[in-house]
Amino acid sequence: MIKETGSKRQRTQGGGTLLEFTFVSATFFMMLLAIASGANLYFVHNALVEATRRGARYATTQAANNTAGTITTGTDVGPSLTAIRNFAVYGNAGGTGPKLVSGLTPANIHVDYLAFGVGAGTVTVYVTGYNYNLIIPGISRQITMPSYRTTVRGEGAGALPATCP
């Protein structure tokens, strides 16, 4: 009789262990997925910063479509805006190949010139309106990323030394 009670007790403990394992493993794997999703969010953040840096550097060194030395001021104006946007998104002026960040489009890139010319002023490249899809089981949502920007001095403004005033 004692043996039957002991074996009964062991059988009921086996179910409890399985239930505990289910809860602990579900929580553990949920945390692993959350860590992976957080790492992906951090990657996207760094890639957006890099996109603005590439675009701003390209904007300061590309040849202007107006006379060298002409000061350019304003938002989304200046030399080959399409090429600047493509360079920020794709890494090349032609707009071909894979994007630096999935979901980033040239429409998210804005270029702002402030008294920009040969050795003067600045050009700023912004990324605005980018939405990141956070996917964790049970917690899926869209996060609007903050605006990212990089500002670079005018330097040569893409002009050849012989044409500079």
N, C-alpha and C positions, 0 to 999 in steps of 0.2 A: 504494500500500500504506500509506503514511503517513496519507493522507487517511482511509482506512477505519478505522484505529486511532483517529484523532482523533474521528471521528464516533461510533464505538463508545463512546468515553470520555464524550462529551457525553450520549449516551442513558442510560448508567448513572448519571451525575450527576443527571439529571432525576428519577429514582426516589428518590434520596437526599434531594433537596430536598423532595419530597412527603412523605416519611416524617418528616423534621424538622418540617415545617409541621404535620403531624398531631399530633405530641407537644407541640409548643409551643402550638398553638391549643387543644388539649384542656386543658392546664394553665392557660392564660390564662382560658378561659371558666369553668373550675372555680373559679378565684380570684375572678372576677367574681360568680359565684353565692354563694360564701362571704361576700363583702363585703356583698351584698344581704341575705343571711340574717342576718348580724351586725347590720346596720342595722335589720332588722325586730325582732330580739331587743331592741335598745336602745329602739325605739319601744314595745314591749310593757312593758319595765321602767318607762319614764316614764309610760305609761298606767296601770299598776297603782299607782304613786305618786299620780297624779292621782285615781284612784278612791278611795283612802283619804282624800285631802284633801277631796274633795267630800262624802263620807259623813260625815266628822267635822264639817265646817262645818254641814252640814244638821242633824246630830244636836244641835248646840248651840243652834240657833235655832228648832227646831220646838217647838210647844206640847206640854207634858207631859200625859199622860193621868191624872195624879194631882194632888192639891192643890199649888198653887204653893208652893215653899219646902220641900217634902218631899224629903229627901236620898235619892238613888238610888245604890246600890252593887251591883256584881256584873257578871257577864258575860252578854251577850245579854239584858239586861233594860232596862226604861225605856220611854220614849215611842215608840210605833209602830216597832218593830224592822223590820217588813217594809218600811215606807216608807224607812227609812235604808238598808237593803240595796239596795232598788230604785234609790234615788238614786245610790248608789255604782256600781252596775252599768250602769244605763241613763241616768242623768243626770236622771231625773224620778221622783217618788214613786209614780206609777202603774205603773211597770214596763213601759212600752211603748216601742216604737221600737228602733233598733239598739243593741247593746251597745257600751260604751266599748272593751272588749277581747274579741275572739272567744274563746269558751270560758270566760269568766268567768261564774259563776253567783252568785245571792244566797247560796247555801250556802257559798261561799268567803269571805263577809264576816262578820266577828264584831265586836261592839260591846262595849266594856268601860267601865263607869261607875265612877268612884272619887270618893265623897263628892260626887256631882254635884247641884247645885242652883243657885238664883239667885245668880250672882256667886261661886260656890264650886265647887271640885272640877274634875275633868276628864272628858272622854269621849275614848276611844281607839277608832279603827276599824282593824281588821286585815284584810288579805287573806292567806289561807293556803291551801295545797294547790293552787295553780295550776300546771298543767303546760304547758310550751311545747314545741311540736313543731319541732325543728330539722331542716330539710330541705336537705341539700347532697348532690349525687349521690355515693353511696358512703359517706356519713357521716350517715345519718338516725337521730335518736334523740330521746327525750323528756327534757326538762330540767325538774326540779322547781324552780320559782322560789323564792327565799327569802321569808320572811314580810315583808310591808310594813305599816307602821303610821304613823298620824298621830294626835297627841294635841292637843286643843284645850281651853282653859279653859271653865268653865261659863257665863260671861257672863249673859245674860238667861234662859237655859233655856226660852225660848219663853213666858215668863209676861208678862202685861201689868203695867205699873208699879202700877196700882191694886190688883192682887191679891197683890202681893209683901208678905211680912211685914216 
